Amino acid sequence: MLRPLAILAAWALVALPAVSQAADSPRMAEFRRLCVETGADLEAALAIADRSGWKSTGSEAKPTGEGIDRSDSRMIMDADGARILMLGSGDVRGQFKGHMCALGVQTEDPALIQEVVAFAGVPAHAGLSAEGTTVYLYAGSGANRRNLAARSEAEIEAIAAREPVYMVAVGQDEGLVMIAYAVLGAQ
């Protein structure tokens, strides 16, 4: 039989990480709400943005490129500054579906980048990262999250054919931080 003190200690250990984690900044919370919680789904993210007062950018800011069959974008300027939301979905190399959501934030604050790195929770994928942009890849979630940083593109594509692969990317350039979230593969 467990003693009450042992039960209390076990509960405290489980509860401690949730208590000690800092709350998201407003921009990180916005990224989670628009991109992560929607699974980077274009229609779901647009619905949230439109209800929150974001405006269409027109065709000039929509993501384009090989395999993108649907894309859209929104922009907002308010007391928190200017932000842009870019969304796209389509076929990735003709092998699997992908959904991408990116939030551009006008800021010089390095704390936002640190929040994104903490959210990713895995080491950067050096082969996919480029100057100014860092890419994080994983499969699974929670205790089953698997780091894909050491995997080749071919291995990542094979995994994405079986289960979703999640990508988080962050880059900074001239006062703009761009955060992206993508769900690639089996959906």
N, C-alpha and C positions, 0 to 999 in steps of 0.2 A: 504494500500500500504506500502511495506517495504521501509524504508529509506536506502540509500546507506551505512551509517555507520553500521546499523544492519546487512545488508548483508555481509559487510566486516568482522564484528565480528564473525558472524556464520561461514564464510569461514575459518577464522583464527583458530577457535576452532576445526574444522574438520581437517585442515591441520597440526596443531601443533603436534599431535602424530607422524605423518610420518616424520616430520622434526627433532624431538627430539630423535628418535630411532637411536641408534648407528648401523653402518653397521656391517654385519656379519664378523667375522674373516675368514681368508681363509679356515680353516678347517670346520667351520660351513657352509660356502657357499658351500663347496664341499659335505658335508653331505646332504644339501638341494637339490643340483643338482643331486646327484646320487641316493638318497633314497626317498626323499619327493616328488620332482617334477615328479618322475617316478611312484609314487604310490607303491614303493617297488617292481615293476615289474622286474623280473629277466632279461628278454631279453632287456628291455629298459635300465636298469642300466649297463648291460654288454656292450651294444653298446657304451654308453657314455664313460665308463672306457677304453674300447679297443681303441677308437679314441683318448683318452688322454694319451696313452702310458702305461697303466697298463698291467701287464703280468699275465698269468694264474699261479696259485700256484700248479696246479696238484691236485690230489685227496686228499692229506693229510690235506688240510685246508678247504675242503668243509663241510658245515653244514650237519649233519646227525641226524637221530632220527626218532621216531615214527611219521608217517604221512607225512614226507617230501618226496615228489616224484621227485622233481627237486631241484638241488642246484649247486652252482658254487662259485668260489672265484677268486679274483685278488689281486695283490700286486704291490706297486710302491715304489721306493726309489729315492728321488730327493733332491734338495737343502732344501726342506721343511721337510725332514725326511722320515721315513718309515711309510707306511699306508697299511692296509689290508681291503678289501671289501669282505663281505660274504653275499650270497643271498640264499634264499630258498623259496619254495612254496609247498603247499600240503594241506591235510585235517587236520583240527584241531579237534581231538577227533571224527573224522568221521562225524561231524555235519555241518561244513562249510569250505570254502576255506580260506586260509591265505597266505599272501605274506610277507616276512621279508627281510630287508636290514640292514646290520650292517657295520659300518665303525670303524675300530680300528686305533687310532692315537697315535703315540709315542710322549708323552708329559707329563709333570708334571704340566702344567699350569691349575690352577683351574678355570680360566676364561672361558674355553671351557665348562666345566660342568655348569657354571652359564648361559651360552648362551643356552644350551640345556634345562635347567629348564625354562628359559624365553620363549623359543619356545613352550614347552609343554603347558604352560599357565594354567595348572590345578594342584591341589594338588596331591601329590604322592599317589599311591594305596598301603597302608601299607601291606595288605594281600598278594600282589604279589611281593612286594619288598623284597630283601634279603640283607644280609650283603655285602656291596660293590656295590650293584646294586639297583637303584631306578627306579620304573616303574610308568608311567603316562598313564592313559586311558581316552579317551573321544569319544563321538559320535557327529556327526554334524560338522558344520564348521562356521566360522565367528560369527555372533551374535547368531546363533543357536547351538554353541558348548556347549555340556553338559558334565560336569564332572562326571566320573564314579568311582571316588575314594572310595565312600562308598558302592559300589555295590558288591555283592557276585559273585563268579565265575559263578554260575548258572544264575544269573541275566544278567551278561555280555554275556554269551552264548545265552540267549534268545534275547537280543538286537541285537547281531551279526547275528542272524537268519533273522532279519528284515531289518537291515541297517548296513553299515560298522562301525566297531569299530576301532579306531586308537590307537596304542600303541607307546609310546616313552619310551626308557629305556636308562639309562646311568650308567656306572660303571667305576671304576678306580682301577687298580692293578699294582703295580711295574712299573710305568712309561708308562703305556698304558691306554688310555681312550677309551672305547668301547661305541659307540652310536648306538642305533638300532631304526628302524622305522618299524612298521608292520601295515598292513591293514588286518583286520580279518572280515570275514563274507560277507554278501550280496554284491555281486559285479557284 
